[in-house]
Amino acid sequence: MNAIAQSLADPTVRGWYLGFCLALVLLPLVAMALWYRRRAKQNSVDRSMLLRVSLLTLLWMIVNALALGVLMWADGVNGVAR
């Protein structure tokens, strides 16, 4: 874990990781919107799809929290916030 904190102290690695986190926030939104639109055009939007989208959204939120939590943890270990 210390190696992760040290690598995130490097501005280049931190920039790439922030780019990864941004993609992690935006790309699933675009993918789910396109998927939902395609299914809506086929008139196949039903309760099972609503549950599937809800579960995917929950999983996506957990992954985002973990990814950004690692960054906040590394900031605390490296003393960036001080």
mmCIF file of the N, C-alpha and C atoms, coordinates in Angstrom:
data_MODEL
# 
_entry.id   MODEL 
# 
loop_
_atom_site.group_PDB 
_atom_site.id 
_atom_site.type_symbol 
_atom_site.label_atom_id 
_atom_site.label_alt_id 
_atom_site.label_comp_id 
_atom_site.label_asym_id 
_atom_site.label_entity_id 
_atom_site.label_seq_id 
_atom_site.pdbx_PDB_ins_code 
_atom_site.Cartn_x 
_atom_site.Cartn_y 
_atom_site.Cartn_z 
_atom_site.occupancy 
_atom_site.B_iso_or_equiv 
_atom_site.pdbx_formal_charge 
_atom_site.auth_seq_id 
_atom_site.auth_comp_id 
_atom_site.auth_asym_id 
_atom_site.auth_atom_id 
_atom_site.pdbx_PDB_model_num 
ATOM 1   N N  . MET A 1 1  ? 0.827   -1.192 0.000   1.00 0.00 ? 1  MET A N  1 
ATOM 2   C CA . MET A 1 1  ? 0.000   0.000  0.000   1.00 0.00 ? 1  MET A CA 1 
ATOM 3   C C  . MET A 1 1  ? 0.872   1.256  0.000   1.00 0.00 ? 1  MET A C  1 
ATOM 4   N N  . ASN A 1 2  ? 2.024   1.165  0.636   1.00 0.00 ? 2  ASN A N  1 
ATOM 5   C CA . ASN A 1 2  ? 2.915   2.313  0.672   1.00 0.00 ? 2  ASN A CA 1 
ATOM 6   C C  . ASN A 1 2  ? 3.414   2.654  -0.736  1.00 0.00 ? 2  ASN A C  1 
ATOM 7   N N  . ALA A 1 3  ? 3.613   1.628  -1.559  1.00 0.00 ? 3  ALA A N  1 
ATOM 8   C CA . ALA A 1 3  ? 4.062   1.868  -2.935  1.00 0.00 ? 3  ALA A CA 1 
ATOM 9   C C  . ALA A 1 3  ? 3.000   2.626  -3.731  1.00 0.00 ? 3  ALA A C  1 
ATOM 10  N N  . ILE A 1 4  ? 1.733   2.333  -3.468  1.00 0.00 ? 4  ILE A N  1 
ATOM 11  C CA . ILE A 1 4  ? 0.647   3.048  -4.154  1.00 0.00 ? 4  ILE A CA 1 
ATOM 12  C C  . ILE A 1 4  ? 0.654   4.512  -3.740  1.00 0.00 ? 4  ILE A C  1 
ATOM 13  N N  . ALA A 1 5  ? 0.809   4.755  -2.448  1.00 0.00 ? 5  ALA A N  1 
ATOM 14  C CA . ALA A 1 5  ? 0.834   6.137  -1.956  1.00 0.00 ? 5  ALA A CA 1 
ATOM 15  C C  . ALA A 1 5  ? 2.023   6.898  -2.526  1.00 0.00 ? 5  ALA A C  1 
ATOM 16  N N  . GLN A 1 6  ? 3.181   6.252  -2.598  1.00 0.00 ? 6  GLN A N  1 
ATOM 17  C CA . GLN A 1 6  ? 4.362   6.913  -3.144  1.00 0.00 ? 6  GLN A CA 1 
ATOM 18  C C  . GLN A 1 6  ? 4.212   7.183  -4.634  1.00 0.00 ? 6  GLN A C  1 
ATOM 19  N N  . SER A 1 7  ? 3.621   6.248  -5.360  1.00 0.00 ? 7  SER A N  1 
ATOM 20  C CA . SER A 1 7  ? 3.453   6.472  -6.799  1.00 0.00 ? 7  SER A CA 1 
ATOM 21  C C  . SER A 1 7  ? 2.438   7.577  -7.077  1.00 0.00 ? 7  SER A C  1 
ATOM 22  N N  . LEU A 1 8  ? 1.416   7.709  -6.242  1.00 0.00 ? 8  LEU A N  1 
ATOM 23  C CA . LEU A 1 8  ? 0.434   8.779  -6.436  1.00 0.00 ? 8  LEU A CA 1 
ATOM 24  C C  . LEU A 1 8  ? 0.963   10.141 -5.995  1.00 0.00 ? 8  LEU A C  1 
ATOM 25  N N  . ALA A 1 9  ? 2.114   10.171 -5.328  1.00 0.00 ? 9  ALA A N  1 
ATOM 26  C CA . ALA A 1 9  ? 2.741   11.448 -4.983  1.00 0.00 ? 9  ALA A CA 1 
ATOM 27  C C  . ALA A 1 9  ? 3.393   12.082 -6.209  1.00 0.00 ? 9  ALA A C  1 
ATOM 28  N N  . ASP A 1 10 ? 3.731   11.267 -7.211  1.00 0.00 ? 10 ASP A N  1 
ATOM 29  C CA . ASP A 1 10 ? 4.315   11.773 -8.457  1.00 0.00 ? 10 ASP A CA 1 
ATOM 30  C C  . ASP A 1 10 ? 3.227   12.488 -9.261  1.00 0.00 ? 10 ASP A C  1 
ATOM 31  N N  . PRO A 1 11 ? 3.460   13.739 -9.682  1.00 0.00 ? 11 PRO A N  1 
ATOM 32  C CA . PRO A 1 11 ? 2.420   14.495 -10.406 1.00 0.00 ? 11 PRO A CA 1 
ATOM 33  C C  . PRO A 1 11 ? 1.969   13.839 -11.715 1.00 0.00 ? 11 PRO A C  1 
ATOM 34  N N  . THR A 1 12 ? 2.874   13.162 -12.406 1.00 0.00 ? 12 THR A N  1 
ATOM 35  C CA . THR A 1 12 ? 2.497   12.512 -13.666 1.00 0.00 ? 12 THR A CA 1 
ATOM 36  C C  . THR A 1 12 ? 1.547   11.347 -13.416 1.00 0.00 ? 12 THR A C  1 
ATOM 37  N N  . VAL A 1 13 ? 1.908   10.500 -12.471 1.00 0.00 ? 13 VAL A N  1 
ATOM 38  C CA . VAL A 1 13 ? 1.054   9.348  -12.142 1.00 0.00 ? 13 VAL A CA 1 
ATOM 39  C C  . VAL A 1 13 ? -0.279  9.830  -11.593 1.00 0.00 ? 13 VAL A C  1 
ATOM 40  N N  . ARG A 1 14 ? -0.224  10.868 -10.768 1.00 0.00 ? 14 ARG A N  1 
ATOM 41  C CA . ARG A 1 14 ? -1.457  11.423 -10.196 1.00 0.00 ? 14 ARG A CA 1 
ATOM 42  C C  . ARG A 1 14 ? -2.365  11.970 -11.294 1.00 0.00 ? 14 ARG A C  1 
ATOM 43  N N  . GLY A 1 15 ? -1.791  12.633 -12.288 1.00 0.00 ? 15 GLY A N  1 
ATOM 44  C CA . GLY A 1 15 ? -2.574  13.148 -13.413 1.00 0.00 ? 15 GLY A CA 1 
ATOM 45  C C  . GLY A 1 15 ? -3.221  12.030 -14.213 1.00 0.00 ? 15 GLY A C  1 
ATOM 46  N N  . TRP A 1 16 ? -2.454  10.978 -14.485 1.00 0.00 ? 16 TRP A N  1 
ATOM 47  C CA . TRP A 1 16 ? -3.018  9.831  -15.209 1.00 0.00 ? 16 TRP A CA 1 
ATOM 48  C C  . TRP A 1 16 ? -4.122  9.158  -14.393 1.00 0.00 ? 16 TRP A C  1 
ATOM 49  N N  . TYR A 1 17 ? -3.911  9.057  -13.074 1.00 0.00 ? 17 TYR A N  1 
ATOM 50  C CA . TYR A 1 17 ? -4.921  8.429  -12.221 1.00 0.00 ? 17 TYR A CA 1 
ATOM 51  C C  . TYR A 1 17 ? -6.189  9.278  -12.168 1.00 0.00 ? 17 TYR A C  1 
ATOM 52  N N  . LEU A 1 18 ? -6.030  10.597 -12.113 1.00 0.00 ? 18 LEU A N  1 
ATOM 53  C CA . LEU A 1 18 ? -7.204  11.476 -12.138 1.00 0.00 ? 18 LEU A CA 1 
ATOM 54  C C  . LEU A 1 18 ? -7.941  11.352 -13.470 1.00 0.00 ? 18 LEU A C  1 
ATOM 55  N N  . GLY A 1 19 ? -7.187  11.215 -14.570 1.00 0.00 ? 19 GLY A N  1 
ATOM 56  C CA . GLY A 1 19 ? -7.815  10.977 -15.872 1.00 0.00 ? 19 GLY A CA 1 
ATOM 57  C C  . GLY A 1 19 ? -8.587  9.669  -15.890 1.00 0.00 ? 19 GLY A C  1 
ATOM 58  N N  . PHE A 1 20 ? -8.005  8.640  -15.273 1.00 0.00 ? 20 PHE A N  1 
ATOM 59  C CA . PHE A 1 20 ? -8.689  7.354  -15.162 1.00 0.00 ? 20 PHE A CA 1 
ATOM 60  C C  . PHE A 1 20 ? -9.972  7.495  -14.352 1.00 0.00 ? 20 PHE A C  1 
ATOM 61  N N  . CYS A 1 21 ? -9.907  8.240  -13.245 1.00 0.00 ? 21 CYS A N  1 
ATOM 62  C CA . CYS A 1 21 ? -11.100 8.439  -12.417 1.00 0.00 ? 21 CYS A CA 1 
ATOM 63  C C  . CYS A 1 21 ? -12.170 9.221  -13.170 1.00 0.00 ? 21 CYS A C  1 
ATOM 64  N N  . LEU A 1 22 ? -11.762 10.211 -13.956 1.00 0.00 ? 22 LEU A N  1 
ATOM 65  C CA . LEU A 1 22 ? -12.715 10.972 -14.760 1.00 0.00 ? 22 LEU A CA 1 
ATOM 66  C C  . LEU A 1 22 ? -13.388 10.067 -15.791 1.00 0.00 ? 22 LEU A C  1 
ATOM 67  N N  . ALA A 1 23 ? -12.591 9.223  -16.445 1.00 0.00 ? 23 ALA A N  1 
ATOM 68  C CA . ALA A 1 23 ? -13.166 8.274  -17.402 1.00 0.00 ? 23 ALA A CA 1 
ATOM 69  C C  . ALA A 1 23 ? -14.097 7.295  -16.696 1.00 0.00 ? 23 ALA A C  1 
ATOM 70  N N  . LEU A 1 24 ? -13.738 6.913  -15.484 1.00 0.00 ? 24 LEU A N  1 
ATOM 71  C CA . LEU A 1 24 ? -14.568 5.994  -14.704 1.00 0.00 ? 24 LEU A CA 1 
ATOM 72  C C  . LEU A 1 24 ? -15.903 6.628  -14.338 1.00 0.00 ? 24 LEU A C  1 
ATOM 73  N N  . VAL A 1 25 ? -15.930 7.939  -14.230 1.00 0.00 ? 25 VAL A N  1 
ATOM 74  C CA . VAL A 1 25 ? -17.174 8.642  -13.934 1.00 0.00 ? 25 VAL A CA 1 
ATOM 75  C C  . VAL A 1 25 ? -18.013 8.815  -15.197 1.00 0.00 ? 25 VAL A C  1 
ATOM 76  N N  . LEU A 1 26 ? -17.376 9.195  -16.303 1.00 0.00 ? 26 LEU A N  1 
ATOM 77  C CA . LEU A 1 26 ? -18.129 9.586  -17.496 1.00 0.00 ? 26 LEU A CA 1 
ATOM 78  C C  . LEU A 1 26 ? -18.487 8.442  -18.443 1.00 0.00 ? 26 LEU A C  1 
ATOM 79  N N  . LEU A 1 27 ? -17.563 7.535  -18.700 1.00 0.00 ? 27 LEU A N  1 
ATOM 80  C CA . LEU A 1 27 ? -17.807 6.503  -19.711 1.00 0.00 ? 27 LEU A CA 1 
ATOM 81  C C  . LEU A 1 27 ? -18.986 5.580  -19.389 1.00 0.00 ? 27 LEU A C  1 
ATOM 82  N N  . PRO A 1 28 ? -19.165 5.129  -18.147 1.00 0.00 ? 28 PRO A N  1 
ATOM 83  C CA . PRO A 1 28 ? -20.357 4.320  -17.868 1.00 0.00 ? 28 PRO A CA 1 
ATOM 84  C C  . PRO A 1 28 ? -21.663 5.082  -18.072 1.00 0.00 ? 28 PRO A C  1 
ATOM 85  N N  . LEU A 1 29 ? -21.654 6.390  -17.810 1.00 0.00 ? 29 LEU A N  1 
ATOM 86  C CA . LEU A 1 29 ? -22.855 7.193  -18.065 1.00 0.00 ? 29 LEU A CA 1 
ATOM 87  C C  . LEU A 1 29 ? -23.222 7.168  -19.541 1.00 0.00 ? 29 LEU A C  1 
ATOM 88  N N  . VAL A 1 30 ? -22.234 7.379  -20.383 1.00 0.00 ? 30 VAL A N  1 
ATOM 89  C CA . VAL A 1 30 ? -22.472 7.375  -21.827 1.00 0.00 ? 30 VAL A CA 1 
ATOM 90  C C  . VAL A 1 30 ? -22.922 5.993  -22.283 1.00 0.00 ? 30 VAL A C  1 
ATOM 91  N N  . ALA A 1 31 ? -22.255 4.960  -21.803 1.00 0.00 ? 31 ALA A N  1 
ATOM 92  C CA . ALA A 1 31 ? -22.608 3.595  -22.205 1.00 0.00 ? 31 ALA A CA 1 
ATOM 93  C C  . ALA A 1 31 ? -24.030 3.234  -21.782 1.00 0.00 ? 31 ALA A C  1 
ATOM 94  N N  . MET A 1 32 ? -24.407 3.576  -20.545 1.00 0.00 ? 32 MET A N  1 
ATOM 95  C CA . MET A 1 32 ? -25.764 3.248  -20.094 1.00 0.00 ? 32 MET A CA 1 
ATOM 96  C C  . MET A 1 32 ? -26.811 4.063  -20.835 1.00 0.00 ? 32 MET A C  1 
ATOM 97  N N  . ALA A 1 33 ? -26.499 5.312  -21.161 1.00 0.00 ? 33 ALA A N  1 
ATOM 98  C CA . ALA A 1 33 ? -27.458 6.132  -21.906 1.00 0.00 ? 33 ALA A CA 1 
ATOM 99  C C  . ALA A 1 33 ? -27.681 5.567  -23.303 1.00 0.00 ? 33 ALA A C  1 
ATOM 100 N N  . LEU A 1 34 ? -26.599 5.171  -23.970 1.00 0.00 ? 34 LEU A N  1 
ATOM 101 C CA . LEU A 1 34 ? -26.740 4.585  -25.309 1.00 0.00 ? 34 LEU A CA 1 
ATOM 102 C C  . LEU A 1 34 ? -27.476 3.255  -25.254 1.00 0.00 ? 34 LEU A C  1 
ATOM 103 N N  . TRP A 1 35 ? -27.146 2.444  -24.264 1.00 0.00 ? 35 TRP A N  1 
ATOM 104 C CA . TRP A 1 35 ? -27.804 1.148  -24.114 1.00 0.00 ? 35 TRP A CA 1 
ATOM 105 C C  . TRP A 1 35 ? -29.292 1.342  -23.841 1.00 0.00 ? 35 TRP A C  1 
ATOM 106 N N  . TYR A 1 36 ? -29.635 2.252  -22.948 1.00 0.00 ? 36 TYR A N  1 
ATOM 107 C CA . TYR A 1 36 ? -31.034 2.501  -22.608 1.00 0.00 ? 36 TYR A CA 1 
ATOM 108 C C  . TYR A 1 36 ? -31.796 3.021  -23.823 1.00 0.00 ? 36 TYR A C  1 
ATOM 109 N N  . ARG A 1 37 ? -31.184 3.933  -24.575 1.00 0.00 ? 37 ARG A N  1 
ATOM 110 C CA . ARG A 1 37 ? -31.842 4.477  -25.775 1.00 0.00 ? 37 ARG A CA 1 
ATOM 111 C C  . ARG A 1 37 ? -32.113 3.392  -26.810 1.00 0.00 ? 37 ARG A C  1 
ATOM 112 N N  . ARG A 1 38 ? -31.127 2.519  -26.996 1.00 0.00 ? 38 ARG A N  1 
ATOM 113 C CA . ARG A 1 38 ? -31.302 1.428  -27.957 1.00 0.00 ? 38 ARG A CA 1 
ATOM 114 C C  . ARG A 1 38 ? -32.435 0.504  -27.522 1.00 0.00 ? 38 ARG A C  1 
ATOM 115 N N  . ARG A 1 39 ? -32.487 0.190  -26.236 1.00 0.00 ? 39 ARG A N  1 
ATOM 116 C CA . ARG A 1 39 ? -33.562 -0.678 -25.741 1.00 0.00 ? 39 ARG A CA 1 
ATOM 117 C C  . ARG A 1 39 ? -34.915 0.024  -25.809 1.00 0.00 ? 39 ARG A C  1 
ATOM 118 N N  . ALA A 1 40 ? -34.932 1.342  -25.572 1.00 0.00 ? 40 ALA A N  1 
ATOM 119 C CA . ALA A 1 40 ? -36.191 2.095  -25.621 1.00 0.00 ? 40 ALA A CA 1 
ATOM 120 C C  . ALA A 1 40 ? -36.744 2.117  -27.040 1.00 0.00 ? 40 ALA A C  1 
ATOM 121 N N  . LYS A 1 41 ? -35.873 2.197  -28.030 1.00 0.00 ? 41 LYS A N  1 
ATOM 122 C CA . LYS A 1 41 ? -36.331 2.173  -29.425 1.00 0.00 ? 41 LYS A CA 1 
ATOM 123 C C  . LYS A 1 41 ? -36.926 0.822  -29.788 1.00 0.00 ? 41 LYS A C  1 
ATOM 124 N N  . GLN A 1 42 ? -36.465 -0.228 -29.129 1.00 0.00 ? 42 GLN A N  1 
ATOM 125 C CA . GLN A 1 42 ? -36.992 -1.568 -29.380 1.00 0.00 ? 42 GLN A CA 1 
ATOM 126 C C  . GLN A 1 42 ? -38.224 -1.860 -28.531 1.00 0.00 ? 42 GLN A C  1 
ATOM 127 N N  . ASN A 1 43 ? -38.644 -0.896 -27.731 1.00 0.00 ? 43 ASN A N  1 
ATOM 128 C CA . ASN A 1 43 ? -39.779 -1.058 -26.811 1.00 0.00 ? 43 ASN A CA 1 
ATOM 129 C C  . ASN A 1 43 ? -39.582 -2.233 -25.857 1.00 0.00 ? 43 ASN A C  1 
ATOM 130 N N  . SER A 1 44 ? -38.351 -2.425 -25.416 1.00 0.00 ? 44 SER A N  1 
ATOM 131 C CA . SER A 1 44 ? -38.086 -3.532 -24.493 1.00 0.00 ? 44 SER A CA 1 
ATOM 132 C C  . SER A 1 44 ? -37.644 -3.024 -23.117 1.00 0.00 ? 44 SER A C  1 
ATOM 133 N N  . VAL A 1 45 ? -38.121 -1.846 -22.750 1.00 0.00 ? 45 VAL A N  1 
ATOM 134 C CA . VAL A 1 45 ? -37.830 -1.314 -21.417 1.00 0.00 ? 45 VAL A CA 1 
ATOM 135 C C  . VAL A 1 45 ? -38.893 -1.857 -20.463 1.00 0.00 ? 45 VAL A C  1 
ATOM 136 N N  . ASP A 1 46 ? -38.452 -2.623 -19.478 1.00 0.00 ? 46 ASP A N  1 
ATOM 137 C CA . ASP A 1 46 ? -39.385 -3.218 -18.530 1.00 0.00 ? 46 ASP A CA 1 
ATOM 138 C C  . ASP A 1 46 ? -38.766 -3.197 -17.132 1.00 0.00 ? 46 ASP A C  1 
ATOM 139 N N  . ARG A 1 47 ? -39.436 -3.847 -16.220 1.00 0.00 ? 47 ARG A N  1 
ATOM 140 C CA . ARG A 1 47 ? -38.978 -3.839 -14.826 1.00 0.00 ? 47 ARG A CA 1 
ATOM 141 C C  . ARG A 1 47 ? -37.612 -4.500 -14.673 1.00 0.00 ? 47 ARG A C  1 
ATOM 142 N N  . SER A 1 48 ? -37.364 -5.568 -15.398 1.00 0.00 ? 48 SER A N  1 
ATOM 143 C CA . SER A 1 48 ? -36.062 -6.237 -15.270 1.00 0.00 ? 48 SER A CA 1 
ATOM 144 C C  . SER A 1 48 ? -34.929 -5.319 -15.725 1.00 0.00 ? 48 SER A C  1 
ATOM 145 N N  . MET A 1 49 ? -35.188 -4.514 -16.745 1.00 0.00 ? 49 MET A N  1 
ATOM 146 C CA . MET A 1 49 ? -34.156 -3.578 -17.185 1.00 0.00 ? 49 MET A CA 1 
ATOM 147 C C  . MET A 1 49 ? -33.940 -2.487 -16.143 1.00 0.00 ? 49 MET A C  1 
ATOM 148 N N  . LEU A 1 50 ? -35.010 -2.024 -15.527 1.00 0.00 ? 50 LEU A N  1 
ATOM 149 C CA . LEU A 1 50 ? -34.887 -1.020 -14.474 1.00 0.00 ? 50 LEU A CA 1 
ATOM 150 C C  . LEU A 1 50 ? -34.051 -1.558 -13.318 1.00 0.00 ? 50 LEU A C  1 
ATOM 151 N N  . LEU A 1 51 ? -34.290 -2.796 -12.919 1.00 0.00 ? 51 LEU A N  1 
ATOM 152 C CA . LEU A 1 51 ? -33.504 -3.403 -11.847 1.00 0.00 ? 51 LEU A CA 1 
ATOM 153 C C  . LEU A 1 51 ? -32.046 -3.570 -12.262 1.00 0.00 ? 51 LEU A C  1 
ATOM 154 N N  . ARG A 1 52 ? -31.814 -3.985 -13.500 1.00 0.00 ? 52 ARG A N  1 
ATOM 155 C CA . ARG A 1 52 ? -30.455 -4.162 -14.001 1.00 0.00 ? 52 ARG A CA 1 
ATOM 156 C C  . ARG A 1 52 ? -29.699 -2.833 -14.004 1.00 0.00 ? 52 ARG A C  1 
ATOM 157 N N  . VAL A 1 53 ? -30.350 -1.779 -14.474 1.00 0.00 ? 53 VAL A N  1 
ATOM 158 C CA . VAL A 1 53 ? -29.718 -0.458 -14.497 1.00 0.00 ? 53 VAL A CA 1 
ATOM 159 C C  . VAL A 1 53 ? -29.464 0.028  -13.072 1.00 0.00 ? 53 VAL A C  1 
ATOM 160 N N  . SER A 1 54 ? -30.386 -0.232 -12.171 1.00 0.00 ? 54 SER A N  1 
ATOM 161 C CA . SER A 1 54 ? -30.199 0.177  -10.774 1.00 0.00 ? 54 SER A CA 1 
ATOM 162 C C  . SER A 1 54 ? -29.013 -0.543 -10.141 1.00 0.00 ? 54 SER A C  1 
ATOM 163 N N  . LEU A 1 55 ? -28.888 -1.839 -10.384 1.00 0.00 ? 55 LEU A N  1 
ATOM 164 C CA . LEU A 1 55 ? -27.761 -2.593 -9.834  1.00 0.00 ? 55 LEU A CA 1 
ATOM 165 C C  . LEU A 1 55 ? -26.441 -2.156 -10.456 1.00 0.00 ? 55 LEU A C  1 
ATOM 166 N N  . LEU A 1 56 ? -26.428 -1.915 -11.759 1.00 0.00 ? 56 LEU A N  1 
ATOM 167 C CA . LEU A 1 56 ? -25.213 -1.426 -12.411 1.00 0.00 ? 56 LEU A CA 1 
ATOM 168 C C  . LEU A 1 56 ? -24.810 -0.058 -11.874 1.00 0.00 ? 56 LEU A C  1 
ATOM 169 N N  . THR A 1 57 ? -25.796 0.794  -11.621 1.00 0.00 ? 57 THR A N  1 
ATOM 170 C CA . THR A 1 57 ? -25.509 2.116  -11.070 1.00 0.00 ? 57 THR A CA 1 
ATOM 171 C C  . THR A 1 57 ? -24.938 2.003  -9.663  1.00 0.00 ? 57 THR A C  1 
ATOM 172 N N  . LEU A 1 58 ? -25.482 1.118  -8.849  1.00 0.00 ? 58 LEU A N  1 
ATOM 173 C CA . LEU A 1 58 ? -24.963 0.905  -7.504  1.00 0.00 ? 58 LEU A CA 1 
ATOM 174 C C  . LEU A 1 58 ? -23.524 0.397  -7.552  1.00 0.00 ? 58 LEU A C  1 
ATOM 175 N N  . LEU A 1 59 ? -23.265 -0.588 -8.399  1.00 0.00 ? 59 LEU A N  1 
ATOM 176 C CA . LEU A 1 59 ? -21.912 -1.118 -8.551  1.00 0.00 ? 59 LEU A CA 1 
ATOM 177 C C  . LEU A 1 59 ? -20.963 -0.028 -9.036  1.00 0.00 ? 59 LEU A C  1 
ATOM 178 N N  . TRP A 1 60 ? -21.412 0.781  -9.975  1.00 0.00 ? 60 TRP A N  1 
ATOM 179 C CA . TRP A 1 60 ? -20.605 1.861  -10.525 1.00 0.00 ? 60 TRP A CA 1 
ATOM 180 C C  . TRP A 1 60 ? -20.266 2.890  -9.448  1.00 0.00 ? 60 TRP A C  1 
ATOM 181 N N  . MET A 1 61 ? -21.227 3.211  -8.589  1.00 0.00 ? 61 MET A N  1 
ATOM 182 C CA . MET A 1 61 ? -20.981 4.162  -7.500  1.00 0.00 ? 61 MET A CA 1 
ATOM 183 C C  . MET A 1 61 ? -19.958 3.609  -6.506  1.00 0.00 ? 61 MET A C  1 
ATOM 184 N N  . ILE A 1 62 ? -20.023 2.323  -6.226  1.00 0.00 ? 62 ILE A N  1 
ATOM 185 C CA . ILE A 1 62 ? -19.068 1.705  -5.305  1.00 0.00 ? 62 ILE A CA 1 
ATOM 186 C C  . ILE A 1 62 ? -17.661 1.745  -5.890  1.00 0.00 ? 62 ILE A C  1 
ATOM 187 N N  . VAL A 1 63 ? -17.533 1.432  -7.175  1.00 0.00 ? 63 VAL A N  1 
ATOM 188 C CA . VAL A 1 63 ? -16.220 1.464  -7.831  1.00 0.00 ? 63 VAL A CA 1 
ATOM 189 C C  . VAL A 1 63 ? -15.657 2.883  -7.834  1.00 0.00 ? 63 VAL A C  1 
ATOM 190 N N  . ASN A 1 64 ? -16.506 3.879  -8.111  1.00 0.00 ? 64 ASN A N  1 
ATOM 191 C CA . ASN A 1 64 ? -16.052 5.272  -8.074  1.00 0.00 ? 64 ASN A CA 1 
ATOM 192 C C  . ASN A 1 64 ? -15.599 5.668  -6.677  1.00 0.00 ? 64 ASN A C  1 
ATOM 193 N N  . ALA A 1 65 ? -16.344 5.267  -5.668  1.00 0.00 ? 65 ALA A N  1 
ATOM 194 C CA . ALA A 1 65 ? -15.971 5.599  -4.288  1.00 0.00 ? 65 ALA A CA 1 
ATOM 195 C C  . ALA A 1 65 ? -14.630 4.968  -3.925  1.00 0.00 ? 65 ALA A C  1 
ATOM 196 N N  . LEU A 1 66 ? -14.408 3.739  -4.351  1.00 0.00 ? 66 LEU A N  1 
ATOM 197 C CA . LEU A 1 66 ? -13.129 3.084  -4.070  1.00 0.00 ? 66 LEU A CA 1 
ATOM 198 C C  . LEU A 1 66 ? -11.979 3.767  -4.801  1.00 0.00 ? 66 LEU A C  1 
ATOM 199 N N  . ALA A 1 67 ? -12.180 4.088  -6.080  1.00 0.00 ? 67 ALA A N  1 
ATOM 200 C CA . ALA A 1 67 ? -11.113 4.711  -6.869  1.00 0.00 ? 67 ALA A CA 1 
ATOM 201 C C  . ALA A 1 67 ? -10.744 6.081  -6.312  1.00 0.00 ? 67 ALA A C  1 
ATOM 202 N N  . LEU A 1 68 ? -11.738 6.891  -6.005  1.00 0.00 ? 68 LEU A N  1 
ATOM 203 C CA . LEU A 1 68 ? -11.448 8.217  -5.464  1.00 0.00 ? 68 LEU A CA 1 
ATOM 204 C C  . LEU A 1 68 ? -11.010 8.136  -4.000  1.00 0.00 ? 68 LEU A C  1 
ATOM 205 N N  . GLY A 1 69 ? -11.457 7.112  -3.287  1.00 0.00 ? 69 GLY A N  1 
ATOM 206 C CA . GLY A 1 69 ? -11.015 6.904  -1.911  1.00 0.00 ? 69 GLY A CA 1 
ATOM 207 C C  . GLY A 1 69 ? -9.531  6.584  -1.826  1.00 0.00 ? 69 GLY A C  1 
ATOM 208 N N  . VAL A 1 70 ? -9.024  5.823  -2.794  1.00 0.00 ? 70 VAL A N  1 
ATOM 209 C CA . VAL A 1 70 ? -7.586  5.536  -2.839  1.00 0.00 ? 70 VAL A CA 1 
ATOM 210 C C  . VAL A 1 70 ? -6.808  6.835  -3.002  1.00 0.00 ? 70 VAL A C  1 
ATOM 211 N N  . LEU A 1 71 ? -7.299  7.726  -3.835  1.00 0.00 ? 71 LEU A N  1 
ATOM 212 C CA . LEU A 1 71 ? -6.627  9.007  -4.046  1.00 0.00 ? 71 LEU A CA 1 
ATOM 213 C C  . LEU A 1 71 ? -6.641  9.854  -2.772  1.00 0.00 ? 71 LEU A C  1 
ATOM 214 N N  . MET A 1 72 ? -7.775  9.895  -2.086  1.00 0.00 ? 72 MET A N  1 
ATOM 215 C CA . MET A 1 72 ? -7.848  10.658 -0.835  1.00 0.00 ? 72 MET A CA 1 
ATOM 216 C C  . MET A 1 72 ? -6.962  10.041 0.240   1.00 0.00 ? 72 MET A C  1 
ATOM 217 N N  . TRP A 1 73 ? -6.920  8.716  0.288   1.00 0.00 ? 73 TRP A N  1 
ATOM 218 C CA . TRP A 1 73 ? -6.053  8.040  1.245   1.00 0.00 ? 73 TRP A CA 1 
ATOM 219 C C  . TRP A 1 73 ? -4.591  8.371  0.964   1.00 0.00 ? 73 TRP A C  1 
ATOM 220 N N  . ALA A 1 74 ? -4.197  8.339  -0.307  1.00 0.00 ? 74 ALA A N  1 
ATOM 221 C CA . ALA A 1 74 ? -2.810  8.640  -0.668  1.00 0.00 ? 74 ALA A CA 1 
ATOM 222 C C  . ALA A 1 74 ? -2.463  10.085 -0.326  1.00 0.00 ? 74 ALA A C  1 
ATOM 223 N N  . ASP A 1 75 ? -3.410  10.994 -0.507  1.00 0.00 ? 75 ASP A N  1 
ATOM 224 C CA . ASP A 1 75 ? -3.172  12.388 -0.121  1.00 0.00 ? 75 ASP A CA 1 
ATOM 225 C C  . ASP A 1 75 ? -2.923  12.498 1.380   1.00 0.00 ? 75 ASP A C  1 
ATOM 226 N N  . GLY A 1 76 ? -3.673  11.751 2.163   1.00 0.00 ? 76 GLY A N  1 
ATOM 227 C CA . GLY A 1 76 ? -3.482  11.771 3.610   1.00 0.00 ? 76 GLY A CA 1 
ATOM 228 C C  . GLY A 1 76 ? -2.143  11.188 4.024   1.00 0.00 ? 76 GLY A C  1 
ATOM 229 N N  . VAL A 1 77 ? -1.740  10.098 3.382   1.00 0.00 ? 77 VAL A N  1 
ATOM 230 C CA . VAL A 1 77 ? -0.463  9.464  3.707   1.00 0.00 ? 77 VAL A CA 1 
ATOM 231 C C  . VAL A 1 77 ? 0.704   10.356 3.294   1.00 0.00 ? 77 VAL A C  1 
ATOM 232 N N  . ASN A 1 78 ? 0.588   10.984 2.122   1.00 0.00 ? 78 ASN A N  1 
ATOM 233 C CA . ASN A 1 78 ? 1.675   11.816 1.604   1.00 0.00 ? 78 ASN A CA 1 
ATOM 234 C C  . ASN A 1 78 ? 1.673   13.221 2.177   1.00 0.00 ? 78 ASN A C  1 
ATOM 235 N N  . GLY A 1 79 ? 0.652   13.584 2.926   1.00 0.00 ? 79 GLY A N  1 
ATOM 236 C CA . GLY A 1 79 ? 0.599   14.909 3.525   1.00 0.00 ? 79 GLY A CA 1 
ATOM 237 C C  . GLY A 1 79 ? 0.298   16.015 2.532   1.00 0.00 ? 79 GLY A C  1 
ATOM 238 N N  . VAL A 1 80 ? -0.411  15.702 1.455   1.00 0.00 ? 80 VAL A N  1 
ATOM 239 C CA . VAL A 1 80 ? -0.730  16.699 0.432   1.00 0.00 ? 80 VAL A CA 1 
ATOM 240 C C  . VAL A 1 80 ? -1.733  17.707 0.963   1.00 0.00 ? 80 VAL A C  1 
ATOM 241 N N  . ALA A 1 81 ? -2.662  17.278 1.777   1.00 0.00 ? 81 ALA A N  1 
ATOM 242 C CA . ALA A 1 81 ? -3.734  18.152 2.254   1.00 0.00 ? 81 ALA A CA 1 
ATOM 243 C C  . ALA A 1 81 ? -3.261  19.132 3.327   1.00 0.00 ? 81 ALA A C  1 
ATOM 244 N N  . ARG A 1 82 ? -2.092  18.924 3.852   1.00 0.00 ? 82 ARG A N  1 
ATOM 245 C CA . ARG A 1 82 ? -1.609  19.787 4.944   1.00 0.00 ? 82 ARG A CA 1 
ATOM 246 C C  . ARG A 1 82 ? -0.980  21.037 4.438   1.00 0.00 ? 82 ARG A C  1 
# 
